[in-house]
Amino acid sequence: MPMRTPTKEYYFNNWMTLLSQLPLLLFTLLNSILYPRISEKIRIAGSQVFILILFILTAILVKVPMVQDRFFSITMATIWFINSFGAVLQGSLFGLVGLLPQKYSTLFMSGQGLAGAFAALAMLMAIASDTDAQTAALGYFITPCVGTLVTLISYLLLPKLEFARFYLNKSKGQSYEVDASRELLSKGVQENGELSSQATDPVPNGSPCSPESDVARQAFVSMDAEQDKQVKSSVLEVLKKIWLMAFCITFVFTVTLSVFPAVTVDVKTVYEGKWENYFIPVCCFLLFNVMDWFGRSITSRVRWPSKESRLFPALVVSRVIFIPLLMLCNVQERQFMPVVFGNDWSFAIIMVFFSVSSGYCVCLSMSYAPQLVAPQDGETAGALMTFFLALGLSLGAALSFLLRSII
């Protein structure tokens, strides 16, 4: 593994963030074009296959000696392509999860947050084992190969689950279950448009094929047929209904990615010794990802403010205060701004509130948006929110260059 100077590493962190988020934005747009033309199975399974191949090639290149500039170029290209296929995969998975009850969207978002914590733990284990850089890098890339393969197999086995078949078939108009019909009925009489509690109920008796549900199907089949005739709203009409949530998700990720990790990774500890090697992996990466996951998980129990409240966007905008707070930590090297929060505890406390608020606001935004539109427009709302999520990531990554330069 080629050695990198501090200047090179600084640019590496910024370019890595930008080149991982920019294709996410571009290919999220592409995914909206691919959606009607390429089947879901090909988009999801195909993306995972290409990601697996790229990780295998990257693992092989770890043992191939090369000059620093060539290594940097190949690494950046690999990051671009992995995140390109990852964008198609993420957008397709958001659509798939949207067909399941509401609680699974929260679990899906929590799982994304937990993935970062897993990567941080892998970094800590590599440091603790005192392995050389090549062996550690090889372990980093072999692990996602295994994880991607397991995920691919799990997806292929998904249609074999009775639970999954029930909800996936229901979305195609092939299954009519009593609670789903009641959900449609309650939507017609509720003036506030909120989802009824039955929308997240499990399949009764563990099976959608019970005799009781057959009776319910016949009773509500005419109503379901009428629902199928409803025309989906245009993208612009859906955007007018969810624009506030779209702004929130964009703003949250713009603030988060503008300082994490481009700025936070350069914060230095005031203590010398072994702690210097563990400081950034623990206080930056592990702390952020665990607290971000915690913030996302809270939304399964508490959802405040409500989706109609103007306090929620105000809460999102208030997160901008974390940008100067983190810039005033002990970031090195620095030329212009002073160090105000020099000790490790100050940085750790700021990171806790920064990450919890990020995960909480992200999960609320993503779960609120589909509730603001009619049921037949839920998938369009999810696709739009995925685009604005990618937009926020890209804006934050681009802004990180400016913020790091003025420190």
Secondary structure, DSSP 4 states (H G I P E B T S, - for coil): -----HHHHHHHHHHHHHHHHHHHHHHHHHHHHHTTTS-HHHHHHHHHHHHHHHHHHHHHHTTS---HHHHHHHHHHHHHHHHHHHHHHHHHHHHHHTTS-HHHHHHHHHHHHHHHHHHHHHHHHHHHTT--HHHHHHHHHHHHHHHHHHHHHHHHHGGGSHHHHHHHHHHTT----HHHHHHHHHHHH-SS-PPPGGGGPPPGGG-TT-HHHHHHHHHHHHHHHHHHHPPPPPHHHHHHHHHHHHHHHHHHHHHHHHHTTTTGGGB--S--STHHHHHIIIIIIIHHHHHHHHHHHHTTT---S-TT-THHHHHHHHGGGHHHHHHTB-BSS-SSSPPSB-SHHHHHHHHHHHHHHHHHHHHHHHHHGGGGS-GGGHHHHHHHHHHHHHHHHHHHHHHHHHHHHT-
